[in-house]
Amino acid sequence: MNQKKVVLVFRDKLLLDSETFISRSYEAFSEFQTIYLCTKLGWSHNKITDRKIVISNGIFRKFLFSYFGYTSDIKKIKKLNPSIIHAHFGKSGALALPIAKQLKIPLVITFHGGDITKFTHSKKTFFPRVFQRRLSEIKKYTSNFFAVSDFIGKKLAEKNFPKEKILTHYLGIKIKTPIKINEHNNRLFFAGRFVEKKGIDTLISAVKLLKSNSHNIQLDLAGSGPLESYYKKITKDIPEINYLGWLSKEKIEFYMQNSLAVVVPSRVASNGDCEGLPTIILEALSNSCLVIASNHSGIPEIIKPNITGFMFRENDHNELANLIIKAKGITVEDRNNMIDEGQRVLKEKFNSYDQSIKFEKSLSQIVASYGSGGGI
């Protein structure tokens, strides 16, 4: 019986609650065994059942690792006989680079959104961040850069990452058995962090406009974040807007299935932060819910206007308001036709198991070609 090869999965902080897509990347792996490396365990690390190794514990050891790439754990890691390192997000890729070089194995990095679009990544500072310090070496050494959407792939190319090393690889979800919704209601649903790039204020402005024109619309907002108090302040006189806090996956699905539409009003934040391709869109389609989304980042790669959902111009609350009225007015048959087409695209491109199979094949090719010309 052949022993499986080892892929080291590097995430600086493992794991944020919103990053369960990381473990889904490997769910279909048969050739590789996954072992996770991190410098800190996050509050959701127990969701990962594979082996986890915390390296460079303590402030001084973290300083040595971040600035000089030194870790006393390298011997322990080498004993695992790893074949490749896969880092999630640009910073983690920069931190994983010295490990890959010391072990003389290939490194691949997945970029997810803000880790390449934020202005801070290119802003010159007196003490450059680890990503800036190692950027030229990252571009040279890394075998392939995986982008979660074509949009992110273009951003990488604009930042002079080698085009021949950039590949789009969509993250997937576990797709549910479709259900049919046979009636409309007047409830909109949003789920996500309350941060600038999510565009919640655009959605609030649209609801205010509809309310001023006597349209009866309810908005349920699930999530939390640094802008929560601000949003609550500007909506304190709007009882139609409900703040639900963080919800379980089951409750989110319940709200999706009992809403007129899931609204995804994402936009470019003032610091350049962008989405890659919001997973909430995939979840909404999987739960047979209509999607109304902005034309931000990778969203047009799954939402086609009036075909797989409704789309409005980023930041345009007037257009969003008009689409909400349109969503209320379409027939159940037309609504279900759009959802059906969205689910067809979902199955074709965003099934997590199929995407995991494809990703393992990519890693296998990179390992096989390493030392003889680079990436796939």
C-alpha positions as CSV (number, residue, x, y, z in Angstrom):
1,M,0.0,0.0,0.0
2,N,1.5,3.3,-1.1
3,Q,1.8,6.0,1.5
4,K,0.0,9.2,0.7
5,K,2.1,12.3,-0.1
6,V,1.8,15.2,2.4
7,V,0.5,18.7,1.5
8,L,1.2,21.3,4.1
9,V,-1.7,23.8,4.4
10,F,-0.5,27.1,5.8
11,R,-2.9,29.7,7.3
12,D,-1.4,32.2,9.7
13,K,-4.4,32.2,12.0
14,L,-6.4,28.9,11.8
15,L,-9.4,29.2,11.6
16,L,-11.8,32.0,11.3
17,D,-15.5,31.1,11.3
18,S,-15.9,32.5,7.8
19,E,-13.1,30.4,6.4
20,T,-14.5,26.9,6.4
21,F,-13.9,26.9,2.7
22,I,-10.3,26.1,3.5
23,S,-11.0,22.6,4.6
24,R,-13.5,22.0,1.8
25,S,-10.6,22.5,-0.7
26,Y,-9.2,19.1,0.3
27,E,-12.4,17.1,0.9
28,A,-12.0,14.8,-2.1
29,F,-8.2,14.3,-1.7
30,S,-7.1,10.7,-2.2
31,E,-3.4,11.1,-3.2
32,F,-2.4,13.7,-0.6
33,Q,-2.7,13.8,3.2
34,T,-3.3,17.3,4.5
35,I,-1.4,18.6,7.6
36,Y,-2.1,22.2,8.7
37,L,0.5,24.7,9.8
38,C,-0.3,27.9,11.6
39,T,1.2,30.4,14.0
40,K,-2.1,30.8,16.0
41,L,-5.2,28.7,16.5
42,G,-8.4,30.6,15.9
43,W,-11.8,30.1,17.5
44,S,-13.0,27.7,14.8
45,H,-9.9,25.5,14.6
46,N,-11.9,22.5,16.0
47,K,-13.8,22.4,12.7
48,I,-10.7,21.0,11.1
49,T,-10.1,17.4,12.2
50,D,-6.8,16.8,10.3
51,R,-3.5,17.2,12.2
52,K,-2.6,20.8,13.1
53,I,0.8,22.1,14.1
54,V,1.3,25.4,15.7
55,I,4.7,26.8,14.9
56,S,6.8,29.6,16.4
57,N,4.7,30.1,19.5
58,G,5.5,33.1,21.6
59,I,6.2,36.8,20.7
60,F,10.0,36.4,20.2
61,R,9.7,33.2,18.1
62,K,6.9,34.8,16.0
63,F,9.2,37.9,15.4
64,L,12.0,35.6,14.3
65,F,9.7,33.7,12.0
66,S,8.0,36.8,10.5
67,Y,11.2,38.8,9.9
68,F,13.8,36.2,9.3
69,G,11.8,33.1,8.3
70,Y,13.4,31.2,11.2
71,T,11.5,28.5,13.0
72,S,12.9,25.8,15.3
73,D,10.1,23.6,14.2
74,I,11.6,23.1,10.7
75,K,13.1,19.7,11.7
76,K,9.7,18.5,13.0
77,I,8.1,19.7,9.7
78,K,10.8,18.0,7.6
79,K,10.2,14.7,9.3
80,L,6.7,14.8,7.7
81,N,8.3,14.5,4.3
82,P,6.0,17.0,2.7
83,S,5.7,17.3,-1.0
84,I,4.2,20.8,-1.3
85,I,2.9,23.8,0.7
86,H,-0.4,25.4,-0.1
87,A,-0.9,28.8,1.6
88,H,-4.3,30.6,1.8
89,F,-4.1,34.4,1.4
90,G,-1.1,36.5,0.4
91,K,0.3,37.1,3.9
92,S,0.3,33.4,4.7
93,G,2.1,32.8,1.4
94,A,4.8,35.2,2.4
95,L,5.2,33.5,5.8
96,A,5.2,30.0,4.2
97,L,7.9,31.0,1.7
98,P,11.0,30.4,3.9
99,I,9.6,27.0,5.0
100,A,9.2,25.9,1.3
101,K,12.7,27.1,0.5
102,Q,14.3,25.3,3.4
103,L,12.4,22.1,2.6
104,K,13.1,22.6,-1.1
105,I,9.5,21.9,-2.1
106,P,7.0,23.9,-4.2
107,L,4.8,26.6,-2.8
108,V,1.4,27.5,-4.2
109,I,-0.8,30.4,-2.9
110,T,-4.5,31.0,-3.2
111,F,-5.5,34.7,-3.3
112,H,-9.0,35.4,-2.0
113,G,-9.7,39.1,-2.5
114,G,-8.5,41.9,-0.2
115,D,-5.2,40.1,0.2
116,I,-4.2,41.5,-3.3
117,T,-6.6,44.5,-3.8
118,K,-6.0,46.5,-0.6
119,F,-3.8,49.6,-1.1
120,T,-1.8,48.8,2.0
121,H,-0.2,45.9,0.2
122,S,1.6,48.3,-2.1
123,K,1.9,51.3,0.2
124,K,5.5,52.1,1.2
125,T,6.1,52.1,4.9
126,F,9.1,52.6,7.1
127,F,8.7,49.0,8.4
128,P,7.4,47.1,5.4
129,R,5.0,44.2,6.1
130,V,6.1,40.6,5.5
131,F,4.2,40.4,2.2
132,Q,5.9,43.6,0.9
133,R,9.3,42.4,2.0
134,R,9.1,39.1,0.3
135,L,6.9,40.0,-2.7
136,S,9.6,39.8,-5.4
137,E,10.8,36.5,-4.0
138,I,7.2,35.2,-3.9
139,K,6.7,36.0,-7.5
140,K,9.9,34.2,-8.5
141,Y,9.7,31.1,-6.2
142,T,6.0,30.2,-6.1
143,S,4.9,27.6,-8.6
144,N,1.4,28.8,-9.1
145,F,-1.0,31.5,-7.9
146,F,-4.6,30.3,-7.6
147,A,-7.2,33.1,-7.9
148,V,-10.8,32.5,-6.5
149,S,-12.2,34.3,-9.5
150,D,-11.1,35.7,-12.9
151,F,-11.4,39.1,-11.3
152,I,-8.7,38.3,-8.7
153,G,-6.6,36.7,-11.4
154,K,-6.6,40.0,-13.3
155,K,-5.7,41.9,-10.2
156,L,-2.7,39.6,-9.7
157,A,-1.6,40.2,-13.3
158,E,-2.0,44.0,-12.8
159,K,0.4,43.7,-9.8
160,N,2.9,42.1,-12.1
161,F,2.6,38.5,-10.9
162,P,3.8,36.2,-13.7
163,K,0.7,35.6,-15.9
164,E,1.8,32.1,-16.8
165,K,1.6,31.2,-13.1
166,I,-1.9,32.6,-12.5
167,L,-4.8,30.1,-12.5
168,T,-8.5,30.6,-11.6
169,H,-9.8,28.0,-9.3
170,Y,-13.3,28.6,-7.9
171,L,-14.0,27.6,-4.3
172,G,-17.1,25.4,-4.0
173,I,-19.8,24.5,-1.6
174,K,-21.7,21.4,-0.8
175,I,-24.7,21.7,-3.1
176,K,-28.2,20.9,-1.7
177,T,-31.0,19.2,-3.4
178,P,-33.0,22.0,-5.1
179,I,-36.4,22.9,-3.7
180,K,-39.2,24.9,-5.4
181,I,-40.5,28.1,-3.9
182,N,-44.2,28.6,-4.9
183,E,-44.9,32.0,-3.5
184,H,-43.5,35.5,-3.0
185,N,-43.1,37.6,0.1
186,N,-41.6,41.0,0.9
187,R,-38.6,40.0,2.9
188,L,-35.0,40.7,1.8
189,F,-32.0,38.9,3.5
190,F,-28.4,39.9,3.9
191,A,-25.7,37.8,5.7
192,G,-22.1,38.9,6.2
193,R,-19.7,41.0,8.2
194,F,-20.7,44.6,8.8
195,V,-17.7,46.1,7.0
196,E,-17.4,48.7,4.2
197,K,-16.9,46.3,1.3
198,K,-20.2,44.6,2.0
199,G,-22.1,47.7,0.9
200,I,-24.8,47.4,3.5
201,D,-25.3,51.2,3.5
202,T,-26.3,50.9,-0.2
203,L,-28.9,48.3,0.7
204,I,-30.2,50.5,3.6
205,S,-30.5,53.5,1.2
206,A,-32.5,51.4,-1.2
207,V,-34.9,50.3,1.6
208,K,-35.3,53.9,2.7
209,L,-36.1,54.9,-0.8
210,L,-38.7,52.2,-1.2
211,K,-40.2,53.0,2.2
212,S,-40.5,56.7,1.2
213,N,-42.5,55.6,-1.9
214,S,-44.8,53.4,0.2
215,H,-43.4,50.0,-0.7
216,N,-43.7,47.5,2.0
217,I,-40.3,45.8,2.3
218,Q,-38.7,44.0,5.3
219,L,-35.0,43.7,5.6
220,D,-33.3,41.1,7.7
221,L,-29.6,41.6,8.4
222,A,-27.6,38.7,9.8
223,G,-24.0,39.3,11.0
224,S,-22.0,41.7,13.0
225,G,-18.9,43.8,12.7
226,P,-17.2,47.2,13.2
227,L,-20.0,49.2,11.4
228,E,-22.9,47.6,13.2
229,S,-23.5,50.5,15.7
230,Y,-23.4,53.0,12.8
231,Y,-25.9,51.1,10.8
232,K,-28.2,50.7,13.8
233,K,-28.0,54.5,14.4
234,I,-29.0,55.5,10.9
235,T,-31.9,53.0,10.9
236,K,-33.2,53.5,14.4
237,D,-36.5,54.9,13.0
238,I,-37.0,52.1,10.4
239,P,-38.7,49.2,12.1
240,E,-38.7,47.3,8.8
241,I,-35.0,46.7,9.2
242,N,-34.2,43.8,11.6
243,Y,-30.7,43.0,13.1
244,L,-30.4,39.3,13.7
245,G,-26.8,39.0,14.9
246,W,-24.7,35.9,13.9
247,L,-26.9,33.0,12.9
248,S,-26.2,29.3,12.6
249,K,-25.9,27.8,9.1
250,E,-29.4,26.2,9.6
251,K,-31.0,29.5,10.5
252,I,-29.3,31.3,7.6
253,E,-30.7,28.7,5.2
254,F,-34.2,29.1,6.8
255,Y,-34.1,32.9,6.2
256,M,-32.9,32.4,2.6
257,Q,-35.7,30.0,1.8
258,N,-38.2,32.3,3.3
259,S,-37.1,35.5,1.6
260,L,-38.0,37.3,-1.6
261,A,-34.3,37.5,-2.4
262,V,-30.8,37.5,-0.9
263,V,-29.1,40.8,-1.6
264,V,-25.3,41.1,-2.0
265,P,-24.5,44.8,-2.4
266,S,-20.7,44.4,-2.3
267,R,-18.4,47.2,-3.4
268,V,-14.7,48.4,-3.4
269,A,-13.9,49.8,0.1
270,S,-12.0,53.0,0.5
271,N,-8.8,51.0,1.3
272,G,-9.2,49.0,-1.9
273,D,-10.6,45.9,-0.2
274,C,-12.6,43.7,-2.5
275,E,-14.5,40.5,-2.5
276,G,-13.2,37.5,-4.5
277,L,-16.5,35.9,-5.2
278,P,-18.9,36.0,-2.2
279,T,-19.8,32.5,-1.0
280,I,-23.2,33.8,0.2
281,I,-24.2,33.9,-3.5
282,L,-23.4,30.2,-3.9
283,E,-25.3,29.4,-0.7
284,A,-28.3,31.4,-1.8
285,L,-28.6,29.6,-5.1
286,S,-28.1,26.2,-3.4
287,N,-31.0,27.1,-1.2
288,S,-33.2,28.0,-4.2
289,C,-33.2,31.7,-3.4
290,L,-33.2,34.5,-5.9
291,V,-30.1,36.7,-5.8
292,I,-29.9,40.5,-6.3
293,A,-26.2,41.5,-6.4
294,S,-23.9,44.3,-7.4
295,N,-21.5,43.9,-10.4
296,H,-18.6,43.8,-8.0
297,S,-15.4,41.7,-8.4
298,G,-16.1,38.1,-9.4
299,I,-19.9,38.3,-9.0
300,P,-20.6,38.6,-12.8
301,E,-18.9,35.2,-13.1
302,I,-22.0,33.5,-11.8
303,I,-24.8,36.1,-11.7
304,K,-25.9,37.0,-15.3
305,P,-28.5,39.8,-15.4
306,N,-32.0,38.4,-15.7
307,I,-30.6,34.9,-16.4
308,T,-29.2,33.6,-13.1
309,G,-30.3,36.6,-10.9
310,F,-30.6,40.4,-10.9
311,M,-27.6,42.7,-11.0
312,F,-27.1,46.4,-10.3
313,R,-24.2,48.8,-10.6
314,E,-22.0,48.9,-7.5
315,N,-23.1,51.7,-5.1
316,D,-26.3,52.4,-7.0
317,H,-29.1,52.3,-4.5
318,N,-31.6,53.6,-7.0
319,E,-31.0,50.7,-9.4
320,L,-31.1,48.3,-6.5
321,A,-34.5,49.7,-5.4
322,N,-35.9,49.2,-8.9
323,L,-34.6,45.6,-9.0
324,I,-36.3,44.9,-5.6
325,I,-39.6,46.1,-7.1
326,K,-38.9,44.0,-10.2
327,A,-38.2,40.9,-8.0
328,K,-41.6,41.4,-6.3
329,G,-43.4,41.7,-9.6
330,I,-42.0,38.7,-11.6
331,T,-44.0,35.5,-11.8
332,V,-43.1,32.5,-9.6
333,E,-42.3,30.6,-12.8
334,D,-39.8,33.3,-14.1
335,R,-38.2,33.4,-10.6
336,N,-37.7,29.7,-10.5
337,N,-36.3,29.7,-14.0
338,M,-33.6,32.1,-13.0
339,I,-32.8,30.0,-9.9
340,D,-32.7,26.8,-12.0
341,E,-30.2,28.4,-14.4
342,G,-28.1,29.6,-11.4
343,Q,-28.1,26.2,-9.9
344,R,-27.0,24.7,-13.3
345,V,-23.9,27.0,-13.2
346,L,-23.4,26.2,-9.5
347,K,-23.2,22.5,-10.2
348,E,-21.0,23.0,-13.2
349,K,-18.4,25.3,-11.6
350,F,-18.9,25.5,-7.9
351,N,-19.4,21.9,-6.5
352,S,-16.8,21.7,-3.7
353,Y,-16.2,18.0,-4.2
354,D,-15.5,18.4,-7.9
355,Q,-13.4,21.5,-7.3
356,S,-11.4,19.5,-4.7
357,I,-10.7,16.8,-7.2
358,K,-9.5,19.3,-9.8
359,F,-7.3,21.0,-7.2
360,E,-5.6,17.8,-6.1
361,K,-4.8,17.1,-9.8
362,S,-3.2,20.5,-10.1
363,L,-1.1,19.9,-7.0
364,S,0.0,16.5,-8.3
365,Q,1.1,18.0,-11.6
366,I,3.1,20.8,-9.8
367,V,4.9,18.2,-7.6
368,A,5.6,16.1,-10.6
369,S,7.1,19.0,-12.6
370,Y,8.9,20.7,-9.7
371,G,12.5,21.3,-10.5
372,S,11.9,20.8,-14.2
373,G,10.3,24.1,-15.2
374,G,7.8,25.1,-12.5
375,G,4.0,25.3,-12.5
376,I,1.3,23.7,-14.5
